[in-house]
Each structure stands twice: as C-alpha cells, then as structure tokens.
C-alpha cells in the first residue's frame, strides 16, 4: 500500500516552517527533496570510502570503485539499458544533451543536415543545438504543439526529410506537463533511419522508463529531479552510437595510452568520463533510484495522477484563472496565470504563507511566446505531496488574490 505518512517521514525538510507556516513544497519540477537514505549515503561515502576510483590498488580505492560501478549498474537497471557500458555519468540532463550535441554532432552531422526539436523544449535542449548550428551550419526544425499542449504529430511527419539526422525532444514538458508518446515517435523516426534523443528530466521520477521497449537511442536525466543529489546525472546511449562518437572532453580516466604524438581512448563508457567522477554523487543517486523503486513507479504514477486531478478540480473554477496545457496524457504539473495579476507577485505572496512554487519562464521561453505571456506560476507535485497541501495552496492563492486585485 502507498503509505504517504511513512514516505513523508523520510524527508525531514518537509517539516520545515516557512514564515511560521508548514512548508508546502510544490517546486518539484525544479528539484526534488532528498530522503534520509540518500543523505546518509552521502555521509557514508565521505566517512568510510572516500578515495579516487579506478586508479588505486589500495582498499579504499577498490571500495569506492565498486560502489561507483554498482551505481552504474543500478542506473542501467532503472531504465532497462542493455548493459552498464551504455550508461555515461554526467553532471545532469544539460551536460548530457551538450555531450550528444558535441560528440554526435561532430561525428555524424555536416553542414545542411537537420535536427528536429519541439516547440515545448527546455532551453537545455535548444541552445546546444544552436551552438552546433553556429559551428557546423546544421539546420534546426521545430515541431509545433497544439493549444492543449499536445505535440502536433502531423506536423512532425511533414518535417522529416532525407537531411534529418536526429530528433531530440522532451519526454515530459516541464511547463505543460505534456507526456509525449515516445515509443510512437521513436518508431516514426526509426522508420526513416533517424535516431532519437529523449530528455527524461521530468519523467524519470514519475513513471517507468524502458529504453529497450521504446528503442530510444539516447536518453538523459538528472539525479536531483529523482530525489538524488545535485551535480550528477545519466546519459544513456546505444553502444553503436557511443562507440562511433568522438570524446566530449579530454583528460585523465578517458584514455588508454598517451604520448605527445598520439592518444588512444578508453572503451565505453570511460571515454566520455574525463577526470575524477563524482563517485559520491553516483552512489547517492543509485540510493535514490533504489528508494523510488522500493515504493514502485506504478504506485507513484497513480498517486501523483490523483493529486493532479484533485488540484485541477480545485483550481478550475477560480476567478480569472488560465491553465496552460490540458492534454489527456499529462504529468503532475500545473502552470497557470490569473487575469490582471503578475505571477511573480502571486508567487511572492503565497511564499509568505509557506507555499513554494515557481514563477518565471521556466527556461522555456518559446512556450511563453506561444501563449503570449512572459511568465507563469507553476505548481509541480511529487510522491510526498498530499491532498491537504493542495487545499492549503488553493486557499493561499485565494488570500493572495484578494490582496492583489
């Protein structure tokens, strides 16, 4: 059974008082809170096994190396990768996309080749491709989305061409909550011989991901959005592509032999992991992934869907509200505005009542442009949030709106 009280006990920060009020943390799309199990794993690493990995024969180095590589195996299992060698540790989703843009782009893309993105992308899946366009003269095409927030699949079909070399898209929109039909999109792309990169930053904590079932070619995620530490994440890539791609960075760890005349590179995944890795972060991330799995991703998805439906019903009749993204398949995110009220003012006032939300463009300015606004207020839910917190949030909105109108 889903024991929300037991889950909340694992997150001591949820007991924090904010301006004398109980914290209601609805900024989970930005980062999730960390359970005690993850915090203790970080402490354990520094207290008992802090040594550089892969480089020492001494006991602590061997201990740290095994924990680090076990974390790789855990990450592979979490997304059902075929083998651990297809898991590259990164600093997070942003670096993972930059790595693919740089290394895949250098290896496979030439002037005039096309990369397809969607209009709902986070900036981290836009800017790296623009930088590649500046370097190599590639062409970026953009799939629009419909007013309800769903991707325009007919438009996607029309954008494919013989010059298309990659499709890179978000699995779940961080603004609209739209869950894109990844398996269907991958099938469409593969029918034309086009590989696909999926940004799973907003999906990895909320539903099962199976890279073999979807057949996606690359997938990126950030630990800090899956109840893990900041500064570490995962790039999954099919072995055939990672083998062919040039290294992203040079240095120690990613080499086989170095002379001043020539360098040969290490095998997968190490040729993409230059320098000392975050071996404390990797083990803490693995602990977070195991924690999520202990609760069950199907259980989490069902619970969060209930939260989303409840919040939607509570909010929909509020005076002057505009909710963005109402497609059928939607994650636990609600972005909104109220007529005549700036979201920053609203977010600042409800903060004084203990409510943590996010205001701004959410690193998705093209989405703001589509709806003709500069910013939105976003409430994003996680497995530890409650219906009672939704009630507190709605009540806080009503109080703040009385002040602002």
C-alpha positions as CSV (number, residue, x, y, z in Angstrom):
1,X,0.0,0.0,0.0
2,X,1.0,3.6,-0.6
3,X,1.8,5.0,2.9
4,X,2.1,8.7,2.4
5,X,2.9,9.3,6.1
6,X,5.8,6.9,6.0
7,X,7.1,8.4,2.9
8,X,7.0,11.9,4.3
9,X,8.9,10.8,7.4
10,X,11.8,10.0,5.1
11,X,12.0,13.7,4.1
12,X,12.8,15.8,7.2
13,X,12.8,19.1,5.2
14,X,9.0,18.7,4.8
15,X,8.7,19.6,8.5
16,X,10.3,23.0,7.9
17,X,8.5,26.1,9.0
18,X,8.4,29.0,6.5
19,X,7.4,32.3,8.0
20,X,5.6,30.4,10.7
21,X,3.7,28.1,8.3
22,X,4.2,24.5,7.4
23,X,6.2,24.2,4.2
24,X,4.2,23.2,1.2
25,X,6.8,22.3,-1.4
26,X,5.3,22.5,-4.9
27,X,8.5,23.2,-6.9
28,X,9.4,19.6,-7.6
29,X,9.9,20.1,-11.3
30,X,12.9,22.3,-10.4
31,X,14.3,19.9,-7.9
32,X,13.0,17.3,-5.6
33,X,13.8,16.9,-1.9
34,X,16.1,14.2,-0.6
35,X,15.2,11.3,1.6
36,X,17.3,10.4,4.7
37,X,18.5,7.3,2.9
38,X,20.2,9.5,0.2
39,X,21.6,12.0,2.7
40,X,23.1,9.1,4.8
41,X,24.6,7.5,1.7
42,X,26.5,10.8,1.0
43,X,27.7,10.9,4.6
44,X,28.7,7.2,4.4
45,X,30.8,7.8,1.3
46,X,32.8,10.6,2.8
47,X,33.2,9.0,6.2
48,X,34.1,5.5,5.1
49,X,35.1,5.1,1.4
50,X,36.4,8.4,0.1
51,X,39.1,7.6,-2.4
52,X,39.6,8.2,-6.1
53,X,38.1,5.5,-8.3
54,X,39.7,3.3,-11.0
55,X,43.2,4.4,-10.1
56,X,44.3,2.8,-6.9
57,X,45.1,-0.7,-5.7
58,X,44.5,0.2,-2.0
59,X,41.4,-0.9,-0.1
60,X,39.5,2.4,-0.1
61,X,40.0,3.0,-3.8
62,X,38.8,-0.5,-4.5
63,X,35.8,0.0,-2.2
64,X,34.9,3.3,-3.9
65,X,35.3,1.9,-7.4
66,X,33.0,-1.0,-6.7
67,X,30.3,1.4,-5.3
68,X,30.7,3.7,-8.3
69,X,30.4,0.9,-10.8
70,X,27.5,-0.7,-8.8
71,X,25.8,2.7,-9.2
72,X,26.2,2.4,-13.0
73,X,24.6,-1.0,-12.9
74,X,21.7,0.4,-10.8
75,X,21.2,3.2,-13.3
76,X,21.2,0.8,-16.2
77,X,18.6,-1.4,-14.5
78,X,16.4,1.6,-13.6
79,X,15.9,2.5,-17.3
80,X,16.4,-1.1,-18.6
81,X,19.6,-0.4,-20.6
82,X,21.0,-3.5,-22.3
83,X,24.4,-3.1,-20.5
84,X,26.1,-0.8,-17.9
85,X,28.6,0.3,-20.5
86,X,25.7,2.3,-22.2
87,X,25.5,4.5,-19.1
88,X,27.7,7.6,-19.0
89,X,27.7,9.6,-15.8
90,X,27.3,13.4,-16.4
91,X,26.6,16.5,-14.3
92,X,22.9,16.2,-15.3
93,X,20.5,16.5,-18.2
94,X,22.0,19.7,-19.6
95,X,25.5,18.2,-19.8
96,X,24.1,15.0,-21.3
97,X,22.4,16.9,-24.2
98,X,25.5,19.0,-24.7
99,X,27.6,15.9,-24.9
100,X,25.4,14.4,-27.6
101,X,25.2,17.7,-29.5
102,X,29.0,17.9,-29.4
103,X,30.1,14.3,-29.9
104,X,27.3,13.0,-32.1
105,X,27.3,16.3,-33.9
106,X,31.0,16.2,-34.6
107,X,30.8,12.6,-35.7
108,X,27.6,12.4,-37.8
109,X,26.4,15.9,-38.7
110,X,27.6,18.1,-41.6
111,X,26.5,21.5,-43.0
112,X,22.9,21.4,-44.1
113,X,22.0,18.4,-42.0
114,X,18.8,18.7,-39.9
115,X,18.0,18.3,-36.3
116,X,14.3,18.3,-35.3
117,X,13.3,19.7,-31.9
118,X,9.9,20.6,-30.5
119,X,8.4,23.9,-29.5
120,X,8.0,22.8,-25.9
121,X,11.7,22.2,-25.2
122,X,13.6,23.4,-22.2
123,X,16.4,25.7,-23.1
124,X,18.9,22.9,-22.4
125,X,17.5,21.1,-25.5
126,X,17.6,24.2,-27.7
127,X,20.8,26.2,-27.0
128,X,23.3,23.3,-27.5
129,X,21.9,22.7,-31.0
130,X,22.1,26.4,-31.8
131,X,25.7,26.3,-30.8
132,X,26.2,23.3,-33.1
133,X,24.5,25.3,-35.8
134,X,27.0,28.1,-35.4
135,X,29.9,25.7,-35.6
136,X,28.7,23.4,-38.4
137,X,25.9,25.0,-40.2
138,X,23.2,22.5,-39.3
139,X,19.5,23.3,-39.8
140,X,17.1,23.2,-36.8
141,X,13.5,22.4,-37.5
142,X,10.8,22.7,-34.8
143,X,7.6,20.7,-34.3
144,X,4.8,22.9,-33.1
145,X,2.4,22.0,-30.4
146,X,-1.4,22.4,-30.2
147,X,-3.2,24.8,-27.9
148,X,-4.0,22.0,-25.5
149,X,-0.2,21.4,-25.1
150,X,-0.1,18.2,-27.2
151,X,2.5,17.7,-29.9
152,X,1.4,18.3,-33.5
153,X,2.1,14.8,-34.8
154,X,1.0,15.6,-38.4
155,X,3.5,18.5,-38.4
156,X,6.2,16.1,-37.2
157,X,5.6,13.8,-40.1
158,X,5.9,16.8,-42.5
159,X,9.3,17.8,-41.1
160,X,11.2,14.6,-41.7
161,X,13.5,14.7,-44.8
162,X,16.5,13.0,-46.2
163,X,18.6,15.5,-44.5
164,X,17.2,14.8,-41.0
165,X,19.9,13.2,-38.8
166,X,18.4,13.4,-35.3
167,X,15.2,14.1,-33.4
168,X,15.7,15.5,-29.9
169,X,12.7,16.0,-27.7
170,X,11.4,16.2,-24.1
171,X,9.6,13.2,-22.8
172,X,7.5,15.3,-20.4
173,X,7.2,19.1,-20.7
174,X,8.4,21.0,-17.6
175,X,5.8,23.7,-18.2
176,X,2.8,22.0,-19.8
177,X,3.2,18.5,-18.2
178,X,2.6,17.0,-21.7
179,X,3.7,13.4,-21.9
180,X,4.9,12.9,-25.4
181,X,4.3,9.5,-27.0
182,X,7.9,8.5,-27.0
183,X,7.6,4.9,-28.3
184,X,5.4,6.1,-31.2
185,X,7.7,8.9,-32.1
186,X,10.8,6.7,-32.0
187,X,9.0,4.2,-34.3
188,X,8.2,7.1,-36.8
189,X,11.8,8.2,-36.7
190,X,13.4,4.8,-37.0
191,X,11.2,4.0,-40.0
192,X,13.2,6.8,-41.7
193,X,16.6,5.7,-40.1
194,X,16.7,8.7,-37.8
195,X,17.9,8.3,-34.1
196,X,16.1,9.9,-31.2
197,X,17.3,11.6,-28.0
198,X,14.8,11.9,-25.2
199,X,15.1,14.4,-22.3
200,X,13.7,12.4,-19.3
201,X,14.5,15.1,-16.7
202,X,10.7,15.5,-15.9
203,X,9.7,11.8,-16.4
204,X,12.4,9.7,-14.6
205,X,10.9,10.2,-11.1
206,X,7.3,9.8,-12.1
207,X,6.9,6.7,-14.4
208,X,8.8,3.7,-15.6
209,X,11.3,4.3,-18.4
210,X,12.3,1.4,-20.6
211,X,14.9,2.3,-23.2
212,X,14.8,-1.1,-24.8
213,X,11.0,-1.1,-25.1
214,X,10.8,2.4,-26.5
215,X,14.0,1.7,-28.6
216,X,15.2,5.3,-27.9
217,X,18.8,5.9,-29.0
218,X,19.8,8.4,-26.3
219,X,18.2,9.4,-23.0
220,X,19.3,11.9,-20.4
221,X,18.2,12.5,-16.8
222,X,19.3,14.4,-13.7
223,X,19.6,12.8,-10.3
224,X,18.4,15.9,-8.4
225,X,15.0,15.5,-10.0
226,X,14.7,11.9,-8.9
227,X,15.3,12.5,-5.1
228,X,19.1,12.3,-5.6
229,X,21.9,14.8,-5.2
230,X,22.7,17.7,-7.4
231,X,25.5,17.8,-10.0
232,X,25.2,14.2,-11.3
233,X,23.1,12.6,-14.0
234,X,23.0,9.9,-16.6
235,X,23.4,9.8,-20.4
236,X,22.2,6.5,-21.9
237,X,23.3,5.9,-25.4
238,X,23.1,2.8,-27.6
239,X,26.5,1.2,-27.8
240,X,26.7,1.5,-31.6
241,X,26.5,5.3,-31.4
242,X,28.7,5.8,-28.3
243,X,31.4,3.6,-29.9
244,X,31.4,5.7,-33.0
245,X,31.2,9.1,-31.3
246,X,34.4,11.2,-30.6
247,X,35.1,12.0,-26.9
248,X,33.4,15.0,-25.4
249,X,36.3,16.1,-23.2
250,X,39.9,15.1,-22.8
251,X,42.0,14.3,-19.7
252,X,42.6,11.5,-17.3
253,X,40.4,8.5,-17.0
254,X,39.2,8.5,-20.6
255,X,42.5,7.4,-22.1
256,X,44.2,4.1,-22.9
257,X,47.6,5.4,-23.8
258,X,49.0,8.9,-24.2
259,X,52.1,10.2,-25.9
260,X,52.9,13.6,-27.2
261,X,52.3,12.3,-30.7
262,X,49.2,10.3,-30.2
263,X,46.5,9.3,-27.8
264,X,44.2,6.2,-27.8
265,X,41.0,6.3,-25.8
266,X,39.5,4.0,-23.3
267,X,36.5,1.9,-24.0
268,X,32.9,2.6,-23.1
269,X,31.7,4.3,-21.0
270,X,35.0,5.8,-19.8
271,X,36.0,7.7,-23.0
272,X,33.2,10.1,-22.1
273,X,34.1,10.5,-18.4
274,X,37.2,12.6,-18.4
275,X,38.6,13.5,-14.9
276,X,37.7,12.3,-11.4
277,X,34.0,11.4,-11.5
278,X,31.5,12.3,-8.8
279,X,31.8,8.9,-7.1
280,X,30.0,10.1,-4.0
281,X,27.2,11.5,-6.1
282,X,26.8,8.4,-8.2
283,X,26.3,6.2,-5.2
284,X,23.8,8.6,-3.7
285,X,22.0,8.7,-7.0
286,X,21.8,4.9,-7.0
287,X,20.4,5.0,-3.5
288,X,17.7,7.5,-4.7
289,X,16.8,5.2,-7.6
290,X,16.5,2.2,-5.3
291,X,14.3,4.3,-3.0
292,X,12.0,5.2,-5.8
293,X,11.8,1.6,-6.9
294,X,11.1,0.4,-3.4
295,X,7.9,2.5,-3.4
296,X,7.1,1.5,-7.0
297,X,6.9,3.7,-10.0
298,X,3.5,2.5,-10.9
299,X,2.3,3.4,-7.4
300,X,3.9,6.8,-7.7
301,X,2.4,7.5,-11.1
302,X,-1.1,6.5,-9.8
303,X,-0.8,8.6,-6.7
304,X,0.5,11.7,-8.5
305,X,-2.2,11.4,-11.1
306,X,-4.7,11.6,-8.2
307,X,-3.0,14.7,-6.9
308,X,-3.1,16.3,-10.4
309,X,-6.8,15.6,-10.9
310,X,-7.7,16.8,-7.4
311,X,-5.7,20.1,-7.9
312,X,-7.2,20.6,-11.3
313,X,-10.7,20.4,-10.0
314,X,-9.9,22.7,-7.1
315,X,-8.3,25.3,-9.4
316,X,-10.5,25.2,-12.5
317,X,-13.3,27.4,-11.1
318,X,-11.1,30.1,-9.6
319,X,-12.0,33.5,-10.9
320,X,-9.8,34.6,-13.9
321,X,-7.5,31.5,-13.9
322,X,-5.9,30.4,-17.1
323,X,-4.3,26.9,-17.0
324,X,-1.8,26.0,-19.7
325,X,-1.6,22.5,-21.1
326,X,-4.7,20.4,-20.8
327,X,-3.9,17.4,-23.0
328,X,-5.1,14.0,-21.9
329,X,-1.7,12.5,-21.1
330,X,-0.3,14.9,-18.6
331,X,2.3,14.8,-15.8
332,X,1.9,16.2,-12.3
333,X,2.5,19.8,-13.3
334,X,0.0,22.7,-13.5
335,X,1.2,26.1,-14.9
336,X,-1.2,29.0,-14.6
337,X,-1.9,32.7,-14.6
338,X,-4.7,34.9,-13.2
339,X,-6.1,37.7,-15.2
340,X,-4.7,41.1,-14.1
341,X,-2.2,39.6,-11.7
342,X,1.6,39.1,-12.3
343,X,2.7,35.6,-11.4
344,X,5.8,37.0,-9.6
345,X,3.6,39.0,-7.2
346,X,1.3,36.0,-6.6
347,X,4.3,33.6,-6.0
348,X,5.9,36.1,-3.6
349,X,2.7,36.4,-1.5
350,X,1.9,32.7,-1.2
351,X,5.6,32.2,-0.3
352,X,4.8,34.2,2.8
353,X,2.2,31.6,3.6
354,X,4.7,28.7,3.3
355,X,4.0,27.7,-0.3
356,X,7.0,27.1,-2.6
357,X,6.1,27.3,-6.3
358,X,8.0,28.5,-9.3
359,X,7.4,31.7,-11.3
360,X,9.0,32.9,-14.5
361,X,9.5,31.5,-18.0
362,X,10.7,28.1,-16.6
363,X,13.6,28.0,-19.1
364,X,11.1,27.5,-21.9
365,X,10.6,31.0,-23.4
366,X,9.2,29.6,-26.7
367,X,6.3,28.1,-24.7
368,X,5.7,31.6,-23.2
369,X,5.8,33.1,-26.7
370,X,3.2,30.6,-27.9
371,X,0.7,31.7,-25.3
372,X,1.6,35.3,-25.4
373,X,2.8,35.7,-21.9
374,X,6.2,36.4,-20.2
375,X,5.8,34.1,-17.3
376,X,3.6,31.6,-15.4
377,X,3.2,30.3,-11.9
378,X,3.9,26.6,-11.8
379,X,2.9,24.0,-9.2
380,X,4.6,20.7,-9.6
381,X,3.9,17.7,-7.5
382,X,5.9,14.8,-6.1
383,X,5.2,11.5,-4.4
384,X,5.4,13.1,-0.9
385,X,2.8,15.8,-1.5
386,X,-0.8,15.5,-0.2
387,X,-4.3,16.5,-1.0
388,X,-4.3,18.6,2.2
389,X,-1.4,20.5,0.8
390,X,-3.4,21.2,-2.4
391,X,-6.1,22.6,-0.2
392,X,-3.6,24.9,1.6
393,X,-2.2,26.0,-1.7
394,X,-5.6,26.9,-3.2
395,X,-6.6,28.7,0.0
396,X,-3.3,30.7,-0.1
397,X,-4.0,31.6,-3.7
398,X,-7.4,33.0,-2.8
399,X,-6.0,35.1,0.0
400,X,-3.2,36.5,-2.2
401,X,-5.6,37.3,-5.0
402,X,-7.8,39.4,-2.6
403,X,-4.7,41.5,-1.8
404,X,-3.6,41.8,-5.5
405,X,-6.9,42.7,-7.1
